[in-house]
Amino acid sequence: MIYNIEELSKNKTYHLMANTIIPRPIAWIVTKNNGIINIAPFSFFAPLSAQPATVVVSIGKKEDGSLKDTMANIQETKKCTLCMVDEYNLEKMHYSSAELDKSISEADKFDIDTKQIFDNFPPMIESATVAYSCTFNQLIDLGDAQTQPVVLNVENIFINEDKEFNPVARIAREYSLLGKKIKAPK
């Protein structure tokens, strides 16, 4: 079957892409503004370049059409800490996707411990195995889009080398572990 994107609703297009571009890594982004720690996951996320080190994250809007707190905070503070999700953090990461008032911290609401490791950046998820401190680069204007891609410069990378990294990926509405590794052909 061929789907003509111009004939589909935004919701249908999203579901077709989310169900077929798999697995998708999850960027668990921490921002801080006016003393409130905001934590939210985004699975429309990918590396963009290694030189310069950049990633792109597509951030949707709230139900009322306003900016999600993560996007508003990145635009205002120009900084975030992006953590990768592993199986240990799956449940708290999932709960942190709930839309809360900007005055409520997901760290407090869902008992997510954070720690400060990057100077002048929001804290990272304490139990995360991998984290990136990032600065705002640019927004990509897609016109009347449901989501807006934001390009982030990677300034520092933290890797807890004492833990095995078992990342969680998004597959449609479910989550998945990567499973069996396969060697590349020679």
N, C-alpha and C positions, 0 to 999 in steps of 0.2 A: 504494500500500500504506500502511496506517495501522499504526504501531507503538505499542502501549500500553506506556508506560514501566514500569508496574508489572509487566509480564510479561517484561521484558528483564533480562539481567545488567548489572551496572555497566559491564563492559567493552564490551558491545554498545552501550549508551547512549552511552558516551564516543565510540566510533567513529562512530556515526551523527551526533553533534553535530560532531565534529572534521572529518567529511567534508562537512558542509553549511553550517556557519557559517564562511565563507571570504571573503577571506583574513583570517587572524588575525595581528596584529603579534606580535613576539616581544620579551618583556622579558628582557634578559640581566642578571640581578641579581648585584651584587657585595655581599657582606657580609664583615665581618671580626670575628673573635672569638678571643681568646687568641693574637693574632698570626698566625692562619691566615686567608688570603684564600680565600673560597669564591666560586665563579662558577658560575651555573647559568641555563639558559634556560627560560622559561615562555611558552606560547602561548595559554593561557586568560587573557588580559590585555586591559584596555580602560580608556580614560579614563572617569571617573565624573562629574566636575564640573570646571568651570573656576573657579568661585567657591563654596566654597573649592576650590583646585586639588587634585584627588585622582585616584588611579587605583585599580583593583582587579586583583589577581592571584590566580588560584586555584593553590594549591600542593598537590600530591599528597603521598603518604607514601612512605617507602622500602618495599622489598619485604617487610621484616619487620614493617611496620605502624607503625614509629616515625616521628617527624617528620623531614622532609628537613632537611639542615643549614641551608639558606636560611631556612626557617620558624623553626627553633630559634634561629638567630642574630638574626633580626628580633625575635622575642619577647624575647630577652635584652638586646640592645643598643638596640632601638627605632629602628634606622637601617639604610638600605641605599642603594646607588647603582644606579639602573636605567638601563641603556644600551640604545639601540636598535641592531638588527643590520642591517648592510649587507652587500652581496655580498662585500666584501673579508674580512669576519670569519666568513663562513658555516661554513667547515670547523672552525675552532677552537670556534665556538659549538656546533656539532653534537657535537663530541667532549666538550665540557664538560658535556653532559647525562648522562654516565656517572655511575653511583653509586659514589662513592669514600668511603673512610673519612674521618671528619671531621678527622683529623689530616693529611690530604693536601690540599694546595692545588691547585686546578685551574689557577691561574696558573702554578705551577711544573710540574705534570704535563704541561700542554699548551702550554707556552711562550707564555702570554698576557701581554703587557706591560700593566701598569697604571700610572696616574699619579695623584698626589694633586692635585685641583683644588678640591674643596669642603672647607672647614675643618670638622673634627670629623665627617667622614663617611668611609665606606670609599672607596678609590680608584675611579676609573673605568677602563674598558678604554681604553688609550691611543689606539687607532686608531678608536674610536667617533666618529661624527659628532654624535650627540645623546646627552646623559646628563641624568638627573634625580637630584638628591639628595632622598631621601625619609625621612620619619619615620613610625613606626607610628601608625595611627589606631585601628583596631579589627579584630577577627576577626568574620566573619559565621558564625554557627552554623547549619549546615544539617543538624544531627543526625548520623546515621550516614553521612556522605558520604565518597566516595573522595578528594575534594580539599576544601581549606578556603580560602575566599576571604579575603584580607587586604586591607584598605583602607589605602592609604598616602597621606600628605599630601605633596604636591610642594612642596619648600622653595626649590629653585633649578633652573634649566634651563641647561644648557650646549649651545651650538650652534657647531660649527666652521664658520664661514661661508666658509672657504677651500675646503671640500670640497662636492661635490654629494652630497646625501643620496639614496641609492638603496636604500630599505629592502627587506629580505627578509621575506616573510610565510610563514606555515605554511598549507598546503592539504593536508588529510588527513595522510598520512605523508611527504609531499614538501614541498619549499620552492618559492617562486616570487618573482620580481621583479614589481613592480607593472605594468610595461609601459606601454602607450599611455595618455596622459591624454586625457580627453574633456571638452570644455567643457560647462558646464551650459546647458540651454535658457534662452532669454530670454523 
